[in-house]
Amino acid sequence: MIIFLGILGALLFINGILLVFSVNGAKESLLKPVNRFTETKVTKLLPSENSSSKLKKAV
């Protein structure tokens, strides 16, 4: 029983340390400016939208 509680305590301790680091990382990412997706250029993915496509339409 003592071995079980020791392993459980160690895992809880490691989990707490990882939680603190993840919260600090999330806090730093919230303070950074956010890039807007509308400001970036969107490439055309469909062949019908691309005028220089050499693909033929399927029958």
C-alpha positions as CSV (number, residue, x, y, z in Angstrom):
1,M,0.0,0.0,0.0
2,I,2.9,2.4,0.8
3,I,4.4,1.7,-2.7
4,F,1.1,2.5,-4.3
5,L,0.8,5.8,-2.4
6,G,4.4,6.7,-3.2
7,I,3.9,6.2,-6.9
8,L,0.5,8.1,-6.8
9,G,2.1,11.0,-4.9
10,A,5.0,11.1,-7.4
11,L,2.6,11.2,-10.4
12,L,0.5,13.9,-8.7
13,F,3.6,15.9,-8.1
14,I,4.7,15.6,-11.7
15,N,1.2,16.4,-12.9
16,G,1.2,19.6,-10.8
17,I,4.6,20.7,-12.1
18,L,3.4,20.2,-15.7
19,L,0.2,22.1,-15.0
20,V,2.1,25.1,-13.7
21,F,4.3,25.2,-16.8
22,S,1.4,24.8,-19.2
23,V,-0.5,27.6,-17.5
24,N,2.5,29.9,-17.6
25,G,3.0,29.1,-21.3
26,A,-0.7,29.8,-22.1
27,K,-0.5,33.1,-20.2
28,E,2.5,34.2,-22.4
29,S,0.8,33.2,-25.6
30,L,-2.3,35.3,-24.7
31,L,-0.1,38.4,-24.3
32,K,1.4,38.0,-27.8
33,P,-0.4,39.8,-30.7
34,V,-2.7,37.6,-32.8
35,N,-2.2,37.4,-36.5
36,R,-5.4,37.9,-38.4
37,F,-6.2,35.3,-41.0
38,T,-8.0,37.8,-43.2
39,E,-4.7,39.8,-43.7
40,T,-2.8,36.8,-45.1
41,K,-3.1,35.8,-48.7
42,V,-5.3,32.7,-49.3
43,T,-4.2,30.4,-52.1
44,K,-6.8,28.9,-54.4
45,L,-7.1,25.2,-53.8
46,L,-9.7,24.0,-56.3
47,P,-8.7,23.5,-60.0
48,S,-11.8,25.4,-61.1
49,E,-10.6,28.5,-59.2
50,N,-7.1,28.3,-60.7
51,S,-7.0,29.7,-64.3
52,S,-3.6,28.2,-65.1
53,S,-4.6,24.6,-64.3
54,K,-3.9,22.0,-66.9
55,L,-6.4,19.5,-65.5
56,K,-9.3,18.4,-67.7
57,K,-12.8,18.2,-66.4
58,A,-14.0,14.6,-65.7
59,V,-16.9,13.3,-67.7
